Amino acid sequence: DDSKVGVKGLLDAGITKLLRIFLNNQPVIEKKSDSDAVTKLSIPVIDFEGLGKSAAQRNDIVREIKDASENWGFFQIIHHEIP
């Protein structure tokens, strides 16, 4: 894709630090139900550290991505080595 949209466009533009709009400092969301009980939802966080170290770790990470995708539809990745 030559449109320079997305992560590649940011990297090609020389961005070396994540922009504030991409930072999520509130990973826990509180939602009040009709009964005033508070339900806490936590976004799945997947750690890419050690991704290339062993097949077992890679398989665990792939399983976590699959689970988060199937059950949540989204997830947060940490230690992904993208500046």
Order of alpha helices (4+ residues) and beta strands (2+ residues): alpha-beta-beta-beta-alpha-beta
